[in-house]
Amino acid sequence: MPIARINGINLGYDEYGTGEPVLMVTGTGAPGRMWRTHQVPALTGAGYRVITLDNRGIPPSDPCPDGFTLVDMVADVAGLIEHLGAGDGACRVVGYSLGAIVVQELLLTRPDLVRQAALMATSGRTDALTAAMTAADVELSDAGGKLPPRFAAYVQALQNLSPRTLNDEERLRDWLAVLEMSAVDTTATGVRGQLGLQLIPDRLAAYRRIDRPCLVIGFQDDLVIRPHLSREVARSIPGCSYTEIPGCGHYGYLERPAAVNSAITEFFAGRLDNLVGPESPR
């Protein structure tokens, strides 16, 4: 894995394919490899050079034990785009959850680095449920608590999967096995540094200044970032497109990867008429 020295720290990233660049930014505690199974093949197959990033705090990127801010993460993404020579206005960026919030702030501070942006499971403000979930995660981490892997997998499944998957016993068993093996340790220094960064003030008015083409993707059964929060972002960004993927929860990019990948590639190709959703942002 290549390592870049950006903003005084080491950032790990991977590159796949050739063509115009697409940088992908993950959510809280997630490594860049989360994109490899479904999104990387789809985007490289569509002719793009895909760059996946391990955000600061996620190995092999530096853990930054003294803490960091959302501003730091935005600067990391901008610095990596420039480091890779993709900062000529032709870089496409995909963000998911916390990563989408990072991309939204990048669109405000360094719009010159972005050609198009796809924002999945995103929000533009902190609602009561997000605040409660985050406070609970922070309290558990600071208390040194670590859920047993089987229990953590069960909680993750309830929070992040759709009823469609939860009611399919064969698929659910597969998901639980994967979630048990890949449970995130929120007490780890780097992951703890990311907890709470999604607690943002209301930024919806600020997003009216975004002037790059954007697509917001909501997940119909998402209990972590409910789709009405994503629709608010789409309404706030001038000219933004919106689509809502049915039958998936917060892990929609894994539950319904074909639909998610199609939405992203159709948007990047300028074929917006093929994007559908149950509710328009306007």
C-alpha positions as CSV (number, residue, x, y, z in Angstrom):
1,M,0.0,0.0,0.0
2,P,1.4,3.4,-0.9
3,I,1.9,5.9,1.9
4,A,1.7,9.7,1.3
5,R,3.0,12.4,3.7
6,I,0.0,14.8,3.9
7,N,-0.5,17.6,6.4
8,G,2.4,16.3,8.6
9,I,1.0,12.7,8.9
10,N,1.2,9.5,6.9
11,L,-1.9,8.5,5.0
12,G,-2.4,5.1,3.4
13,Y,-4.2,4.7,0.1
14,D,-4.6,2.3,-2.8
15,E,-5.1,2.8,-6.5
16,Y,-6.9,0.7,-9.0
17,G,-7.3,1.0,-12.7
18,T,-6.6,3.8,-15.1
19,G,-8.5,6.8,-16.4
20,E,-10.0,9.8,-14.7
21,P,-9.6,9.7,-10.9
22,V,-12.3,8.9,-8.4
23,L,-11.4,9.3,-4.7
24,M,-13.5,7.3,-2.2
25,V,-13.8,8.5,1.4
26,T,-15.1,6.0,4.1
27,G,-17.2,6.5,7.2
28,T,-16.4,6.3,10.9
29,G,-13.9,3.6,11.8
30,A,-13.9,2.0,8.3
31,P,-10.8,1.2,6.3
32,G,-10.5,2.0,2.6
33,R,-10.7,-1.7,1.7
34,M,-14.4,-1.6,2.3
35,W,-14.8,-0.4,-1.3
36,R,-12.8,-3.3,-2.9
37,T,-15.5,-5.9,-3.1
38,H,-18.2,-4.0,-5.0
39,Q,-17.4,-0.4,-5.8
40,V,-13.8,-0.7,-7.1
41,P,-14.7,-3.3,-9.7
42,A,-17.7,-1.4,-10.9
43,L,-15.8,1.9,-11.2
44,T,-12.7,0.5,-12.8
45,G,-14.9,-1.4,-15.2
46,A,-16.5,1.9,-16.1
47,G,-13.0,3.2,-17.0
48,Y,-12.0,5.2,-13.9
49,R,-8.9,5.2,-11.8
50,V,-10.1,4.5,-8.3
51,I,-8.3,5.8,-5.2
52,T,-9.3,4.5,-1.8
53,L,-8.2,6.2,1.4
54,D,-7.5,5.1,4.9
55,N,-8.6,8.2,6.9
56,R,-6.3,9.4,9.6
57,G,-6.8,7.1,12.6
58,I,-7.2,4.0,10.5
59,P,-4.0,1.9,10.0
60,P,-1.7,2.1,8.1
61,S,-2.5,5.9,8.3
62,D,-1.2,7.5,11.5
63,P,-3.4,7.1,14.6
64,C,-3.0,10.8,15.6
65,P,-3.4,10.1,19.4
66,D,-3.6,13.8,20.3
67,G,-6.9,13.9,18.4
68,F,-8.1,15.6,15.3
69,T,-11.0,17.4,13.7
70,L,-13.3,17.3,10.7
71,V,-11.2,20.2,9.3
72,D,-8.1,18.0,9.5
73,M,-9.9,15.2,7.6
74,V,-11.0,17.6,4.9
75,A,-7.5,18.9,4.6
76,D,-6.2,15.3,4.2
77,V,-8.6,14.6,1.3
78,A,-7.6,17.9,-0.4
79,G,-3.9,17.1,0.2
80,L,-4.2,13.6,-1.2
81,I,-5.9,14.9,-4.4
82,E,-3.1,17.4,-4.9
83,H,-0.4,14.8,-4.1
84,L,-1.8,12.4,-6.7
85,G,-2.0,15.1,-9.3
86,A,-5.7,14.9,-9.5
87,G,-6.3,18.5,-8.5
88,D,-6.9,19.9,-12.0
89,G,-10.7,20.2,-11.5
90,A,-11.3,16.7,-12.9
91,C,-11.4,14.6,-9.7
92,R,-14.6,12.9,-8.8
93,V,-15.2,12.1,-5.1
94,V,-17.4,9.6,-3.4
95,G,-18.2,9.9,0.4
96,Y,-20.1,7.7,2.7
97,S,-21.6,8.6,6.1
98,L,-18.9,10.6,7.9
99,G,-16.9,10.5,4.7
100,A,-19.8,12.3,2.9
101,I,-19.7,15.1,5.5
102,V,-16.0,15.4,4.8
103,V,-16.7,15.7,1.1
104,Q,-19.4,18.3,1.6
105,E,-17.0,20.5,3.5
106,L,-14.4,19.9,0.8
107,L,-16.9,21.2,-1.7
108,L,-17.1,24.4,0.3
109,T,-13.4,24.9,1.0
110,R,-11.7,23.5,-2.1
111,P,-14.3,23.3,-4.9
112,D,-11.4,23.6,-7.4
113,L,-10.4,20.0,-6.5
114,V,-13.8,18.4,-7.3
115,R,-15.5,17.8,-10.6
116,Q,-18.5,15.8,-9.3
117,A,-19.4,14.4,-5.9
118,A,-21.5,11.4,-4.9
119,L,-22.7,11.6,-1.2
120,M,-24.1,8.4,0.4
121,A,-26.0,8.2,3.7
122,T,-25.2,11.7,4.5
123,S,-26.6,14.5,6.6
124,G,-26.2,18.2,7.0
125,R,-27.1,18.6,10.7
126,T,-27.1,16.5,13.9
127,D,-30.5,15.3,14.9
128,A,-31.5,13.9,18.4
129,L,-31.0,10.2,17.5
130,T,-27.5,10.8,15.9
131,A,-26.5,12.7,19.0
132,A,-27.7,10.0,21.3
133,M,-26.0,7.2,19.4
134,T,-22.8,9.1,19.2
135,A,-22.8,9.9,22.9
136,A,-23.4,6.2,23.7
137,D,-20.5,5.2,21.4
138,V,-18.2,7.8,23.0
139,E,-19.2,6.8,26.5
140,L,-18.6,3.1,25.8
141,S,-15.2,3.8,24.2
142,D,-14.0,6.2,27.0
143,A,-15.0,3.6,29.6
144,G,-12.8,1.1,27.9
145,G,-15.8,-1.1,27.0
146,K,-15.5,-3.6,24.2
147,L,-18.5,-5.6,23.2
148,P,-18.0,-9.4,22.7
149,P,-17.7,-10.0,19.0
150,R,-21.0,-12.0,18.7
151,F,-22.9,-9.3,20.6
152,A,-21.3,-6.5,18.6
153,A,-22.3,-8.4,15.3
154,Y,-25.9,-8.6,16.5
155,V,-26.0,-4.9,17.3
156,Q,-24.4,-4.0,14.0
157,A,-26.9,-6.1,12.1
158,L,-29.9,-4.4,13.8
159,Q,-28.5,-0.9,13.2
160,N,-27.2,-1.2,9.7
161,L,-29.1,-3.9,7.8
162,S,-32.6,-3.7,6.2
163,P,-35.6,-5.9,7.2
164,R,-35.2,-7.5,3.8
165,T,-31.8,-8.9,4.9
166,L,-32.7,-9.5,8.6
167,N,-35.7,-11.6,7.5
168,D,-33.6,-13.7,5.1
169,E,-32.1,-16.3,7.5
170,E,-29.4,-17.6,5.2
171,R,-28.2,-14.2,4.2
172,L,-28.3,-13.0,7.8
173,R,-26.2,-15.9,9.0
174,D,-23.5,-14.9,6.5
175,W,-23.7,-11.2,7.5
176,L,-23.4,-12.1,11.2
177,A,-20.3,-14.2,10.6
178,V,-18.7,-11.3,8.6
179,L,-19.7,-8.7,11.2
180,E,-18.3,-10.9,14.1
181,M,-15.0,-11.3,12.4
182,S,-14.7,-7.6,11.5
183,A,-16.1,-5.9,14.6
184,V,-14.5,-2.4,15.0
185,D,-12.7,-1.8,18.3
186,T,-14.0,1.7,19.2
187,T,-11.4,1.9,22.1
188,A,-8.6,2.0,19.5
189,T,-6.9,5.4,19.5
190,G,-7.6,6.2,15.9
191,V,-11.2,5.0,15.8
192,R,-11.9,6.9,19.0
193,G,-10.5,10.0,17.3
194,Q,-13.2,9.8,14.6
195,L,-16.1,9.3,17.1
196,G,-18.1,12.4,17.4
197,L,-16.9,14.1,14.3
198,Q,-20.3,13.6,12.6
199,L,-21.8,15.8,15.4
200,I,-22.0,18.9,13.2
201,P,-24.0,22.1,13.6
202,D,-26.7,22.7,11.0
203,R,-24.7,23.2,7.8
204,L,-27.7,23.1,5.4
205,A,-27.6,26.9,4.7
206,A,-23.9,26.8,4.0
207,Y,-24.5,24.0,1.4
208,R,-26.4,26.4,-0.7
209,R,-23.0,27.7,-1.8
210,I,-21.9,24.4,-3.3
211,D,-21.5,24.9,-7.0
212,R,-20.3,21.4,-8.2
213,P,-22.6,18.7,-9.6
214,C,-23.7,16.5,-6.7
215,L,-25.6,13.3,-6.3
216,V,-27.1,12.3,-2.9
217,I,-27.9,8.6,-2.3
218,G,-30.2,7.7,0.5
219,F,-30.9,4.2,1.8
220,Q,-34.6,3.6,2.4
221,D,-34.3,1.5,5.6
222,D,-31.3,3.4,7.1
223,L,-31.7,3.7,10.9
224,V,-28.3,5.4,11.4
225,I,-28.7,8.3,8.9
226,R,-32.4,8.2,8.1
227,P,-33.1,9.1,4.5
228,H,-35.0,12.3,5.3
229,L,-31.6,13.7,6.5
230,S,-30.0,12.9,3.2
231,R,-32.9,14.5,1.3
232,E,-32.3,17.7,3.3
233,V,-28.8,17.8,2.0
234,A,-30.0,17.2,-1.6
235,R,-32.6,20.0,-1.2
236,S,-29.9,22.4,0.0
237,I,-27.3,21.9,-2.7
238,P,-28.3,23.8,-5.9
239,G,-29.0,21.5,-8.8
240,C,-28.3,18.4,-6.7
241,S,-29.7,15.0,-7.9
242,Y,-31.2,12.5,-5.4
243,T,-31.9,8.8,-5.5
244,E,-33.1,6.5,-2.7
245,I,-32.2,2.8,-2.9
246,P,-35.0,0.6,-1.5
247,G,-34.5,-2.6,0.5
248,C,-31.2,-1.6,2.3
249,G,-30.0,0.0,5.5
250,H,-26.9,2.0,6.4
251,Y,-24.8,-0.6,4.7
252,G,-26.6,-0.1,1.4
253,Y,-23.4,0.0,-0.6
254,L,-23.0,-3.7,0.5
255,E,-26.6,-4.8,0.6
256,R,-27.6,-3.4,-2.8
257,P,-24.3,-2.8,-4.5
258,A,-25.5,-3.1,-8.0
259,A,-28.1,-0.4,-7.5
260,V,-25.6,1.9,-5.7
261,N,-22.9,1.4,-8.3
262,S,-25.4,2.0,-11.2
263,A,-26.5,5.3,-9.6
264,I,-22.9,6.5,-9.2
265,T,-21.7,5.5,-12.7
266,E,-24.8,6.9,-14.3
267,F,-24.4,10.2,-12.5
268,F,-20.7,10.4,-13.4
269,A,-21.6,9.7,-17.0
270,G,-24.2,12.5,-17.0
271,R,-27.2,10.1,-17.5
272,L,-29.3,11.6,-14.7
273,D,-32.6,10.5,-16.3
274,N,-31.8,6.9,-15.2
275,L,-31.8,7.9,-11.6
276,V,-34.9,7.0,-9.7
277,G,-36.2,7.3,-6.2
278,P,-39.4,7.2,-4.2
279,E,-39.2,10.9,-3.4
280,S,-37.8,13.9,-5.1
281,P,-35.7,16.3,-3.1
282,R,-37.8,19.2,-4.4
